[in-house]
Amino acid sequence: RILFLNGEHPLIPGNRQEFEETLDFVFVKRPWIPAPMRRHLASVAAERQDLRRQIFADLLDDSGHVVRMPLNDIVTGLDIPTLVVWGRLDRVLHPGGATKLEALLDNETVELMSGVGHLPMLEQPKPTADRFLQFQRER
């Protein structure tokens, strides 16, 4: 089930204030983004509301439950080294999704990052990159 902020999907901001709320939703600790860039990103996000609504309409039923998981079909039985990095405090996609991916993949390594939300590579870039480099060396 998808959470909604103020009656609206948290990943479909329609204005700057909603964009700021989206940032608070996806990050535990926001990375620094210069104000002009945040304004630009908020504007682009608002312009793309219809596209985002359509994407979610394709994945969710009327009550907000996921009815289509295209990733499952793509990764089932995939036998290549795969690093799954997931934030333990992800509020967009439940961290239990990492366990589900682990069950579908044949050659995976799962890394749940403590104190991190939906975008580990932006919220904790160095630890995420270090983990990736370690994964590469182990292969």
C-alpha positions as CSV (number, residue, x, y, z in Angstrom):
1,R,0.0,0.0,0.0
2,I,1.3,3.4,-0.9
3,L,1.4,6.2,1.7
4,F,-0.1,9.6,0.7
5,L,0.9,13.0,2.0
6,N,-2.0,15.5,2.3
7,G,-4.2,13.2,0.2
8,E,-1.6,13.2,-2.7
9,H,1.0,10.7,-3.7
10,P,4.3,11.7,-2.1
11,L,6.2,11.2,-5.4
12,I,3.9,13.4,-7.5
13,P,4.6,17.0,-6.2
14,G,2.6,19.7,-7.9
15,N,4.4,22.7,-6.5
16,R,7.5,23.8,-4.7
17,Q,6.1,23.1,-1.2
18,E,5.1,19.6,-2.2
19,F,8.5,19.0,-3.8
20,E,10.1,20.0,-0.5
21,E,7.8,17.5,1.3
22,T,8.8,14.8,-1.2
23,L,12.5,15.4,-0.4
24,D,11.6,15.0,3.3
25,F,9.8,11.8,2.5
26,V,12.5,10.1,0.5
27,F,15.5,11.1,2.6
28,V,16.3,10.5,6.3
29,K,18.9,13.2,6.0
30,R,18.6,15.4,2.9
31,P,21.7,15.9,0.9
32,W,22.5,19.6,0.2
33,I,20.9,20.8,-3.0
34,P,21.4,24.5,-3.9
35,A,18.1,26.5,-3.7
36,P,18.2,27.4,-7.5
37,M,18.5,23.7,-8.3
38,R,15.6,22.8,-5.9
39,R,13.4,25.4,-7.5
40,H,14.3,24.0,-11.0
41,L,13.7,20.4,-9.9
42,A,10.3,21.4,-8.3
43,S,9.3,23.1,-11.5
44,V,10.2,20.1,-13.6
45,A,8.4,17.7,-11.2
46,A,5.2,19.8,-11.4
47,E,5.4,19.8,-15.2
48,R,5.6,16.0,-15.2
49,Q,2.7,15.3,-12.8
50,D,0.5,13.7,-15.5
51,L,3.3,11.4,-16.6
52,R,3.9,10.3,-13.0
53,R,0.2,9.8,-12.3
54,Q,0.0,7.6,-15.4
55,I,3.0,5.5,-14.2
56,F,1.4,4.9,-10.8
57,A,-2.0,4.2,-12.4
58,D,-0.3,1.5,-14.4
59,L,1.2,-0.1,-11.2
60,L,-1.5,0.5,-8.6
61,D,-5.2,-0.4,-8.2
62,D,-7.8,2.2,-7.1
63,S,-7.0,1.6,-3.4
64,G,-3.3,2.2,-3.8
65,H,-2.2,-1.5,-3.7
66,V,0.5,-2.6,-6.1
67,V,-1.0,-4.9,-8.8
68,R,1.9,-5.1,-11.2
69,M,5.5,-5.8,-10.4
70,P,7.4,-5.7,-13.7
71,L,10.8,-6.0,-12.0
72,N,9.9,-9.5,-10.7
73,D,9.7,-10.9,-14.3
74,I,12.9,-9.3,-15.3
75,V,15.1,-10.5,-12.4
76,T,13.6,-13.9,-11.7
77,G,16.4,-16.4,-12.0
78,L,19.0,-13.8,-13.1
79,D,22.3,-15.5,-12.6
80,I,24.7,-12.5,-12.8
81,P,26.4,-11.0,-9.7
82,T,23.9,-8.4,-8.4
83,L,24.3,-5.9,-5.6
84,V,21.0,-4.8,-4.0
85,V,21.5,-1.7,-1.9
86,W,18.4,-0.6,0.1
87,G,17.9,1.9,2.8
88,R,16.5,0.4,6.0
89,L,14.4,3.5,6.5
90,D,13.0,3.6,2.9
91,R,9.4,4.9,3.0
92,V,8.9,4.7,-0.7
93,L,9.6,1.0,-1.2
94,H,9.5,-1.1,1.9
95,P,12.9,-2.6,2.9
96,G,11.3,-6.0,2.8
97,G,11.5,-5.7,-1.0
98,A,15.3,-6.4,-0.7
99,T,14.4,-9.8,0.8
100,K,11.9,-10.4,-2.1
101,L,14.6,-9.6,-4.6
102,E,17.0,-11.9,-2.7
103,A,14.6,-14.8,-3.2
104,L,14.2,-14.0,-7.0
105,L,17.9,-13.6,-7.8
106,D,20.4,-16.5,-8.0
107,N,23.7,-14.6,-7.4
108,E,22.9,-11.6,-5.2
109,T,24.4,-9.7,-2.4
110,V,22.0,-7.6,-0.3
111,E,23.1,-4.5,1.6
112,L,20.6,-2.8,3.9
113,M,22.0,0.6,4.9
114,S,21.1,1.8,8.4
115,G,19.8,5.3,8.8
116,V,19.2,5.7,5.1
117,G,16.0,6.3,3.1
118,H,15.0,5.7,-0.5
119,L,18.1,7.0,-2.3
120,P,21.2,5.6,-0.6
121,M,23.5,6.8,-3.5
122,L,22.4,10.4,-2.9
123,E,22.0,10.3,0.9
124,Q,25.2,8.4,1.6
125,P,27.2,8.6,-1.6
126,K,30.6,7.6,-0.2
127,P,29.5,4.5,1.8
128,T,27.3,3.4,-1.2
129,A,30.2,3.8,-3.6
130,D,32.6,2.1,-1.2
131,R,30.2,-0.9,-0.9
132,F,29.9,-1.1,-4.7
133,L,33.7,-1.0,-5.2
134,Q,34.0,-3.8,-2.6
135,F,31.4,-5.8,-4.4
136,Q,33.3,-5.4,-7.7
137,R,36.6,-6.5,-6.1
138,E,34.9,-9.6,-4.7
139,R,33.8,-10.7,-8.2
